[in-house]
Amino acid sequence: MRFKQLGHEWREREMMSKLAIGMPVYERTEYLAEAFKSLKNQTYCDFIVFFSDNCSSTNLKKVFDDCVGDDPRFIYNRLENSVPIAENFWRTFYNTNSRFFMWAADDDRWHPNFVAAAIEKLESEEHPDAWFCNIESINGDGAISRNHFSLQKFSSTEHKNLDLLRYIFEPEFMGKANLFYSVFAREALASEIERWRKTGLDFWGSDIVFIFGFLSRFSIFIDERVMFQKRNPGAMEYARILKPRFYIYPSSQRRAYFHGYVAAVDNKALVRLALVLRCASDVIYKMYIKLTFQKTKTASPMGNGIEPSF
């Protein structure tokens, strides 16, 4: 999956950089300038960005050139034919060699010290296999719509099974999927990607389950600081949600989603048991909320009078 046409000069720079950033993109240009500006403003500059255009019909190349200018750390590469979203993500990884790697969405924002904090921790005596931080959700205008206070609970401990159970039982709405945008040690991430691709799985929540598999074999450190902003153009809705634990996975996707959890780990017996308990607790909680809403006719979990989706 590597591409020789990327250029000798850029390859030399990539080999010398500690961090490679993969940015898989398809069509979207609205927030690209903001995302590039955020990356260019990093206080730690020893990184390269591999921008993979999944055969977009929009003017991505022009937007890329306008945003990047003559910064040699950024390279644009376009696929001649579109590939599945996941394959474009893997592509950005396999076309880089740096010691550390992270994926970057084309609409997110990073604190200027995001990369510096990650590299410092990954190179410390503790040397975790991945680093992330607490985050905020922002809407299309860049306004903060929600804080995620719970991500630190995913920092690895000496009790691996408890770490995994904590992850399984965390409601999807609370932000655990964002760990996919961590800064990873390449060797650990490469091992997990190869394992994942062999399963051939593709379903709702694949990113959540991919991280679950990674956490079952490797370690992560979650910084208490808020240094990452995840864009969700409709994120103002978050501020109106009164019972966030009500919003989890789509019930129609439960079978595939839970199967992914089991396939992702070695200790399948523990995970199967945890998922049975998780499923039971989800059903009971939803029934309780539904009955409470019907009896009291109070505001729904979404806020003033909006019906919950079951």
Secondary structure, DSSP 8 states (H G I E B T S, - for coil): ---GGG-HHHHHHHHH-SEEEEEEE-S--TTHHHHHHHHHT-S---EEEEEEE-S-SS-HHHHHHHHHTT-TTEEEEE-SS---HHHHHHHHHHT---SEEEE--TT-EE-TTHHHHHHHHHTSTT--SEEEEEEEEE-TTS-EEEEE--GGGGS--S-HHHHHHHHHHS-GGGSGGGGGGSEEEHHHHHHHHHHHHHHT---TTHHHHHHHHHHHHS--EEEEEEEEEEE-TTGGGGGG-S-GGG--S-GGGHHHHHHHHHHH-S-HHHHHHHHHHHHHHHHHHHHHHHHHHHHH---BTTBTT-----
